[in-house]
Amino acid sequence: MTQTTMTGGDELSPADLSNPDYTPPLFQAVPLGIQHVLAMFVSNVTPAIIVAGAAGFGFGSNSPDFPNLIYMIQMSMLFAGIATLFQTIGMGPVGGRLPIVQGTSFAFLPVMIPIVAGQGVAAMGALMGGVVIGGIFHFFLGSFVGRLRFALPPLVTGLIVLMIGLSLIRVGIQYSAGGVPLIGKPGYGTLQNWSVALVVVVVTLLLKFFARGMWSIAAVLLGLIAGYVVALAMGMVSFSNVGNASWVAVPVPFKWGFELAAPAIIGMCFMAVISAIETVGDVSGITKGGAGREATEKEISGATYADGLGSAIAGIFGGLPNTSFSQNVGLISMTGVMSRHVVTYGAIFLILCGLIPKVGALISTVPIMVLGGGVIVMFGMVAAAGINMLADVNWNRRNMVIFAVSLSVGLGLQLEPGALQHLPKTAQILMTSGLLPAAFLAIVLNLILPREAGAERAGAEGDD
């Protein structure tokens, strides 16, 4: 039985489709590569905008730090493309040599936001120091990442993903209401702001559930475009900075300096472990969905090496940490095309966009409430994914206690950061992230608490 690619054209044999080294004809490979970029584009650039917003710079066309926001968006695209090439082309032990798409993950945001909160560009040096050191640590995890999986069963990973979503949902609401700079002012939470955000949500839902093919896959992107058009018609979009942006720019090493700060280093190294485990799952999903086989140890370790190397290099040039993008795993399963060279074309497209400041300037014209509508959906889906993972857990008393204590402490400290006002600054930043204390407690409790009699016999314990 033969299959065809989504773009139509010549039929390909199942052996071709499941072969990572096969290159489809150019007229099929390029659209498929662009499709991979569309599936991850919004999620990739959004963290840079959120970090800039949390730091308090770059918003408003008259802001002196506005070029820094454009630069961060550029670096998100450029180093997502470069890190993807590490995966698809590889060099030595680096790279899974599979169709793995890299990008900036939302998972890092709960750690990055407290590090930069309200400190402007001055905090970026410390953040980049954490990104570089965390990337190096991530790289070395490639040597033994498979051995870490025992400590992260569905009970733990599901809680971690749920906490990531819960810690970010507030950002979506703030953006939809007009953004942090408007909090406390009359313009915050106006009907105009919310109407634009709701357009994004409604269009996204309609396309996701009532459309097919690329219309459904790119629902969030198309929802953002719809909201952008509405905002444009309402006079909420300014293009003044697009004309002033240059056509070509190169990344600047240590643009914001380089500082070794304990909160950033500890937080990024911890998240490197989580990211490495996520990459193991993504690599396994790609080989199962695209080729019907298990991933090899070489593919898993190579993909993890590429994760770390991509993050470390990005940090040197002012970019955010990279990891494999799970949404593209589902795209491979749907198209049935496992060619790594298809994703290489997408990576080249990302690199070209990252070298053109006008692209970053155009993205920065998107009103924050439009972005808010998109992240309400995306962050909610992150939390929902965590709940879905927790569905595989046997909810005996042991697992309920682990979940209850970890969630209560993690979420509680995030909601009431003042409870830790007497701790050193580093400890405050790490503990009030919510994610780190919840994940740490879940991992430790799952390893040390005795298992209930009968649960092991049933094979339904929390670490199954």
N, C-alpha and C positions, 0 to 999 in steps of 0.2 A: 504494500500500500504506500502510495506517495503522498507527500504533503507539499503545500505551496506556502511561500512566505506571505505575510500580510499585505505586501505591496503588489502581489500578483506576479505574472510573468512566468518564466520557465519553472517547471516542476523540479523539485529537488528530492533526492532519495533520502530515506530516514538516516542512512549512514552519513550523508553530507550534513544534514541538519544537526546531528548530535556530535559532530566533529569540531572541536574548538579551533582547529587549524584551517578549516575550510573557509574560503572567502567567496561569498556570493557575488554575482555580477554587480558592477558598480551602480547600476540604476536601481538595484534592490538594496545594496549594502548601505549607501548613503542615507536614504530615507529611514531605514531601520536604525541607523546610528543616531540620526536627529531625533527619532522617536524616543530613544533612550534618554537623550538630553531633556526633552520636553517632560518626561516622566519625573525627572529629579530637579529640574531647574529652579522652581520656586522654593523647594525645601533647601536647596543648596545656598541660595543667596540670602534667605530670610535670617539665619543666625547672625550674619554680619550686621544686618540692619538692627536686629534686636540688641546685640552687644553695644553698638554705637548709641542706641537709644538709652540703654541702661547706664552707660557712661555719661550721657548727657551732651553729646556733640553730634554735629552733622545735620540736624534737622532745621529746615528753613533755608531758603535760598540766600539769605543775607548772613548766615552763620559763617564766621571765619574758618570754622573747622569742617565746612561742607565738603571740600575736596578730600578730606580724610575718609568720609563716608563712601564717596565714590571709589576711592582707592581700596577700601575693604571689600566692596562689592566686586571690583576687578580681581582682587586676589582670590576671592572665593571661586570665581570661574576659572582663573588661570591654573591654580594649584589643584583644583578638582580634576582638570584635564590632565595635568602632569602626573598626578597620583594614579589616575586611570591608566595612563600609558605604562606606568610601573607595573600595573597588574596585567594588562593585555599583552605587552611586548616582553616585559621582564628583562632582568640582567643578572646573570649568575643565579644565586638562590632567591633573589628578590622577585616577587610576582607570582601569582597563581597561574598565569598564562591561561586565563579563563575570561569570559565576558563579564568582568566585575567592574561596576561603575562606582567611583569614589566621589565623596562630597562631604560637606560639613554637616555633622549630625546634630539634631536637636538634643541628643543625650548629654552633650557637653555644656549646654546652656545653664542648667542649675548650678554648675560649678563656676562658670565664667561670669555670670551676672553679679554675684556678690563680690567678686574680685575687683570689678571695675565700677560698681554702683556709685553714680554721682561724682566720680573723680575725673571725668573728662579724659582727654588724650594722655594725661600724665600717668594714668594707670595702665596704659597699653604695653609699656615696657615690661612690667611685671607679668602681665598676661602672656606676652610672647615668650618670656623666659620659661614659663610653665609649659607652653605649647612645645617648645623645643626639647626640653628635658623629658616631658611626657612622651614625646614622639620617639626619643632615643630609647626610653624604657619600653615603650610599645614594640619597638623593633626587636629588642632582645627577648620579648615574650614569644616571638616566633619559634624559638628553639624548643619551647616546652609547653606551648599553649594547650595542646591536647590534654595534658595532665591536670589542667585547672578546671576542667568541665565537671568533675565530681563535686566541687564546692558550689556549683551554680545550677541546682535542679530547678524545675519549673516554679516551685514555691518561691525561690529567691529571685530568679530572673523575672518572673511575672510581677513580683512586688517592685523590683527596680524599674521596670518599664512603666508600671502604674504610677510610681512616684515621679518619674520624669514628666508624664502627662499632667499630673495634678499640680506639679510645681510651676508649670508653664501656662496653665489655663488662664490664670490671672492676667498674663501678658496679652492674650487675645482680647479679653474684655477691655483692658485699658486702651489698647490700640483702636478698637472699634469705637470707643467713646471719644477719641481724639488724641490719645497719646499722653505720656507722662508730663510733658511740658505744660499741658492745659489743665492738669489736675488742680482743683481749687479755684479755677477761673470760670466765667460764664460760658465759655465755648466748649467746656467739657461735658460730654454726654448729651449734646443737642440732637434733636430729631434728624437734622441733616446728616450728622456723622453716622448715626445708627442706621439710617435708611440706606446709605451707601454700603455699609458693612453687611446689612441683611440681603442686599442684592447679590453680593458675592456668595453668601451662604445658600440662598435659594437656587441660584443658577447652578452652583456646584452640585447640589442634591439632585436637581432635575436631570442634569447631564449624566451623573453617575448612575442613576437608576432607570432612566428612560431612553438613554442613547446607547449606541454600540460602537465597538472599535475604538479608534483614537479619540472620538468625542467623549467616550466614557473614561478612557485612561487618563486623558489630559483635563479632566473635569475641574480640578482646582485651578489650573492655569487659565482655562477658559472662563471660570467664574471670576477670577481676578481681572481678566480683560473686560468682562461685562461691567464689573464695578468701576473699573477705570474709565470706561466710556461714560457711565452715568456721572462720575465725579467731574469728568471733563466738561460735560454738558452743563453742570452746575457751577462751573467756573472755579473748581477746587484744584486745578492742575496748572503748574507753572513750568514752562520750558526754558526759562531764562538761563539756566546753567548748562543746558545741552549745547547751545551755540558756543559757549565759552570753553567747553571741554575740548581737549586736543584729540586728534585722530589716533595717535599712537603714543604709548608710554610703556616704559619698562619697569619691572619691580625694583624697589630700592631696599637693599639689605639693611636690617636694623633701623628701619624708618622711624620707629618710636623708641629706639634705644633697646637695651637688654638688661633686665634686672632679675636676680634670683630671689624670688619671694616664696617663703614656705607655703602659704595657702595655695598659691597657683601650682607649685610643683607637686605637692601632696595630692591636691584635687585632680590634676591632670594625670598623674601616675595611677591613681585609683580608677579613673574613668578609662584609662588605657586597658585595664584588665577587662572591664565591661565591654569595651569596643572590640577587643580581641575575641571574646566569646561570641559576640554578635557576628563577627566576620566568619567564625567557624560555622555558624548556622547558615549564613548567606552562601558560603562556598558549597556546603552540603546541599542547600536548596537548589543551587544552580546545576550541580551535577545530577541530582535526582530528577529535577524538572526538565532539564535539557537533554540528558543522556541516559537517564534511568540507571544510574550507578552511584556508588558511594564515592565521596571525595577522597583522594589519596593524601597521605601525610605530607608529601611534598607540596601539593597544591595548597593545603591548609597553612603550612608554615610559610610558604612563599607569599601567600596573600597577606599574612600577618606582618611579615617583613615589609611589604609594600605599604601597608597601613602606617606603620611607624615611620618609615623613611619619608613618606609623603607629608606627614604631619610635621616632622622636624624641619624639613626644608621650607614648608609653608610658614612656620613660625619665624624663621630667619628673615623672611621677606614681608612680614606683617599679615600673614594669612592665619586662618583658624584651623584647628585639627581636622584631619580627614578620616573617614571610615567608609566601609562598603555600604552601599545604599540598598536597603531591603526591597524597596518598591520595584527596582529593576529586576530583581529575582523573579517576581511574579510576571513581569513582562516577557522574560525568556520562556517561562512555562507556557505563556499564552501564544507567542509567535512560533515556538518550537525551533527557533534558530539560535544555536549555541556558539556561533562563530565569534571568537574574540576580536577578529578584525573589524566586525561590524561596530563594536564598541570603540575600537580605535578611531574610526571616523568621527564618532560622537565626541571623543576626547579632543581631537584636533579642532573641532568646531568650538568647544569650550575654551581652548587655549587662545584661539583667534579672538573670541569675545573678550577674554580677559586682558588682552593687549590693547584693546580699543576703549579708551576712557569714555567715549561718547555712549557706548553701550551701558556702562555703569551709571552715567549721568541720566540716561533715559530711564533706567530702572528706578533711580532715586526720585523721579517725578511722581511715582505711585504714591498717592496720599496714604497716610498711615492708617486711616480707617478702612481703606480698601484692603490693605495687608491684614488688618485685624480680622476682617471677615474670613480671610483664607486661613489664618492660624487658629481661629476658633475651631474650624473643621479639622485641621491637621493635628493640633494638640489634643483635641478630643479623641481623635483616632489613635493617638499614641496611648492614651489612658485605656481606651477600649481594647487595644492590642494586649496590654498588660492583663486585663481582666480575662481575655480569651486564653492567655497562657496559664492563668491561675485555674482555669476550668479543668486542667489536667491533674490538679492536685487532689489527693484524698483528704478531705477536710475532717481528719480526726482531731482529738483535743490537742495533741502536740503541735500539729501544724497551725491550728487556729491560734494557739498562744504565741507561736513565733510570729505569725502575721500580725496579730493584734498589737503586740509590744513594739515591733519594728515600725508599723504604720503610725501608731500613736506617738512614739517619740519623734520620728522623722517629720511627720506632718505638723505635730504640735510645736516643735522648735522653729519650723518655718513660719508658722502663723504667729508665734509670739517670740520673736528674736530677743526682746528685752530681757527675757528670763535668763539669758547668759551674759548679761552686761558686765559681770565681774570676771569673766574669763579673759585670757589674753586675746588680742585682736585676731591672731591666726586661728585660734580655736573657734572664735565666734564665727568667722567666715565659713569655716569647714562645717561646723555643726548646724548653723542656720540655713545651709543649703537645703536641708531636708533629705535630699537624696543620699548623701554620704552616710549619715548616722543610721538611716533606715536600712541601707544595703549592708553596712558593717554588722549591725545587730542581727539581721536575717542570716547572713553567712555564718557568723559565730554561733548563734543559737542552734542553727541546723546541724552544725558539726558537733556540738558538745551535749545537747540535750538527748537523753536516752530515748530510744524508739519504743513505741507502745507494743506490747505483746499482741500478736495477731496481725499487726500491720505488715511486718516483714514477711510473714507467711503468705499474706494475701498479695504481696508484691506491689502494694499501693502506697508505699511510704512517700514522704515529701521529696525524697531524692531520686524518685523514679523518673 
